[in-house]
């Protein structure tokens, strides 16, 4: 972890909460800047403003990471999966 992430985690006084947030950061693997923002928002009790462009970027990063890990996946499979996911979102199932 970067020092800036550790510094921000160090500002969370409760040991168990600090550990829970650190594990979540490790699971999500955001960029350093994004991790610091996430931790700070949690610590200060502020919700991030919804941003469709940021959501797009995060989804694209996830899809690109999946393609890197599974190069044999077809673009058709990805598109079909995303369409199915959009259907579930519209039905309120996610």
FENZIJO-V762769 format. One record per run of one state. SS is the DSSP state (helix for helix, strand for strand, loop for the rest). FROM is the first residue (numbers start at 0). TO is the last residue. If there is no record, write none. Layout:
# FENZIJO-V762769
ss: <SS:SS>
from: <FROM:FROM>
to: <TO:TO>
This chain:
# FENZIJO-V762769
ss: <loop:helix:loop:helix:loop:helix:loop:helix:loop:helix:loop>
from: <0:2:9:14:28:31:44:51:69:74:90>
to: <1:8:13:27:30:43:50:68:73:89:93>
